[in-house]
Amino acid sequence: MIQIAIHFATACFGIGLLLNLWMIASASTASDKVLALDTMVINAIALMVLYGLSHGTAVYFEAVIIIAMLGFVSTVAYARFKLRGNIIE
């Protein structure tokens, strides 16, 4: 039963990932594109967690933590750049 739920969630997050790609291609402002990229990182994290659950290995969870930290730092850096014009003070 859990495998059915994992496959359903994988399909849902895969569709969300494709919609994010469409948003990146069709967005008019850079802020919308960065927001779509940030959401795409979250969907990729969810897909990696589901893949790790389906295969029963913990290696993917360590990779997810690294990707989550990089996604957060890149979003904060872009937000600071848009607000102040520089990243490092």
C-alpha positions as CSV (number, residue, x, y, z in Angstrom):
1,M,0.0,0.0,0.0
2,I,2.9,2.4,0.8
3,Q,4.3,1.8,-2.7
4,I,1.1,3.0,-4.3
5,A,1.2,6.2,-2.2
6,I,4.9,6.7,-3.1
7,H,4.1,6.3,-6.9
8,F,1.2,8.7,-6.6
9,A,3.2,11.3,-4.8
10,T,6.1,10.9,-7.3
11,A,3.6,11.5,-10.2
12,C,2.2,14.6,-8.4
13,F,5.7,16.1,-7.7
14,G,6.8,15.2,-11.3
15,I,3.8,17.2,-12.7
16,G,4.7,20.0,-10.3
17,L,8.3,20.0,-11.6
18,L,7.0,20.2,-15.2
19,L,4.8,23.1,-14.3
20,N,7.7,24.9,-12.7
21,L,9.7,24.4,-15.9
22,W,6.8,25.9,-17.9
23,M,6.7,28.9,-15.5
24,I,10.5,29.5,-15.9
25,A,10.1,29.5,-19.7
26,S,7.0,31.8,-19.7
27,A,7.7,34.1,-16.7
28,S,8.1,37.8,-17.6
29,T,10.1,39.0,-14.6
30,A,13.3,37.7,-13.1
31,S,11.7,37.5,-9.7
32,D,9.0,35.1,-11.0
33,K,11.7,32.9,-12.6
34,V,13.7,32.7,-9.3
35,L,10.6,31.9,-7.4
36,A,9.8,29.1,-9.9
37,L,13.4,27.8,-9.5
38,D,13.1,27.8,-5.7
39,T,9.9,25.8,-6.0
40,M,11.6,23.5,-8.5
41,V,14.3,22.8,-5.9
42,I,11.6,21.9,-3.3
43,N,10.0,19.5,-5.8
44,A,13.4,17.9,-6.6
45,I,14.0,17.5,-2.9
46,A,10.6,15.8,-2.5
47,L,11.3,13.5,-5.5
48,M,14.7,12.5,-4.0
49,V,13.1,11.7,-0.7
50,L,10.4,9.6,-2.3
51,Y,13.1,7.8,-4.4
52,G,15.0,7.1,-1.2
53,L,11.9,5.8,0.5
54,S,11.0,3.5,-2.4
55,H,14.5,2.0,-2.5
56,G,15.0,1.9,1.2
57,T,18.4,3.6,1.3
58,A,19.5,6.6,3.4
59,V,22.1,8.0,0.9
60,Y,19.5,10.2,-0.8
61,F,18.5,11.8,2.5
62,E,22.1,13.1,3.0
63,A,22.0,14.5,-0.6
64,V,18.7,16.1,0.1
65,I,20.1,18.0,3.1
66,I,22.9,19.4,1.0
67,I,20.6,20.4,-1.9
68,A,18.2,22.1,0.6
69,M,21.0,24.2,2.1
70,L,22.2,25.2,-1.3
71,G,18.7,26.1,-2.5
72,F,18.1,28.2,0.6
73,V,21.4,30.1,0.4
74,S,20.9,30.8,-3.3
75,T,17.4,32.2,-2.8
76,V,18.5,34.4,0.1
77,A,21.5,35.6,-2.0
78,Y,19.2,36.6,-4.9
79,A,16.8,38.3,-2.6
80,R,19.6,40.4,-1.1
81,F,20.9,41.2,-4.5
82,K,17.4,42.4,-5.7
83,L,16.9,44.5,-2.5
84,R,20.4,46.0,-2.0
85,G,22.2,45.6,-5.2
86,N,25.0,43.6,-3.6
87,I,25.3,40.3,-1.8
88,I,28.3,40.8,0.4
89,E,28.4,43.8,2.6
